[in-house]
Amino acid sequence: MRQVVLFIVLITGLVSGRSAYAQWEFYGAGGIRYATTDEVDINRKQLVKEHGFLPGLEFKANYKRGDWLVSLSGEIYGGNLTYDGQMQSGMAFSTNTRTRQFRMTTEVGRYISDAVLLLAGTEWDYWKRDILGQGATLGLKEEYNSWRFLAGVQTRVLQASWSDIYLTGLLVASSPEHLEVNFDNQLFDHVNFSTRSAIGARFALEVRPKAVPNVSVESDFEWMRIGRSDDAILSKGGSPVGTVVQPEHVRKAIGIKVKYRF
């Protein structure tokens, strides 16, 4: 809930400042994202696959001065994913995962021509997984958050009478994800630990039709691989009973959204 409040504060603050800064441009977007998460063991055997569609909202503000551009954006996507995994015994286990993804991003760009924009930025990423229990098998809740660093370029790949088309490519470097795990019915004590640093990439293709200059359509793809974490102590009532680990996992998403400039 605190992430939603931050998102609302971001939007309110930016909109209220529009009259004072004529150079600001504001964008709202609605879209849908097909997200997957694949977890593998140390032998590269698949342990878990989550997949499904997540609807979401985005907001972005750009401030341009000369050749420089500063952007501030936020997004929230959420919904249910299908969870296909297995228990520690090796038996198959299928359920649903209620998930929510939230990001806040700040970027700085410099135009080196009217068609090419160099970009660099930072981002805070929050990811919540509520893996639902089934029958006698209890569920658990996981919350991840990390800082990311972005660098890349946006370039116009087509300039036609009917539309301009832009391609954006970003390299993403993530700090270790901080992970908090809570078990249903307090089966075990909650656990806090960190995953590994990670590298990923993002690509986006945006079509800006000239017949409706305030509207554009963007399709994007992102990928990130996060290495297996170190073992963390699992306890019950303060007494150690074993260890827990976050396996190596790959997060991927492909989405489409409609953006409106106001």
Secondary structure as UniProt FT lines:
FT   HELIX           2..16
FT   HELIX           18..20
FT   TURN            22..23
FT   STRAND          24..40
FT   TURN            42..43
FT   STRAND          46..65
FT   TURN            66..67
FT   STRAND          68..86
FT   TURN            88..89
FT   STRAND          92..113
FT   TURN            114..115
FT   STRAND          116..131
FT   TURN            135..136
FT   STRAND          140..159
FT   STRAND          163..174
FT   STRAND          178..183
FT   HELIX           184..186
FT   STRAND          191..194
FT   STRAND          198..209
FT   TURN            213..214
FT   STRAND          215..226
FT   STRAND          232..236
FT   TURN            237..238
FT   STRAND          239..244
FT   STRAND          248..261
//
